Amino acid sequence: MLTHKNVATTQIYADLIDEKKRQAAEIIKLNIDINKKTDKKFGR
């Protein structure tokens, strides 16, 4: 858990972490989409 004397500081870090999670999820999604296309192309 993030704790700071100033709640705004905690919010900034929380927003940064959320953005990193979103980016990671998007990369995973793209990799899954690519794998599905490859599987279809090669009849898997």
N, C-alpha and C positions, 0 to 999 in steps of 0.2 A: 504494500500500500504506500502511496506517495503522501507524504505529509510535509508541509512547509508552514512557516509562520504566516505567510501571506497566501490565502486561498487562491488568488489569481495565479500565483506561481505554480501551484499544483495543477490548476486547470491548463496552463500552457503545456506542461509536461504530459498531461493526460491526452491532450489533443495531438501532440507529436507522436505519442505511442499509438493512438488510434489510427493515425495516418500511416504509420509503418505497418500496422496489421492489415489495413486495407490494401496497401501495395503488395504485401506478401500474398494475400488471398488472390489478388488479381493475377499475379505470376503463376500461382498454382492453377488457377482456372485456365489460363492461356495454355499451360503445359498439358492439361487434361484435354482441352479442345484439339490441340495439335495431335495428341496421341489417338484420339477418336478418328480424326481424319486419316491418319496413317493406317490405322487398323482397317478402316473401310477400303482404302486404296489397295491394300494387300490381302483383303478378304479374311481378316481375322475377326 
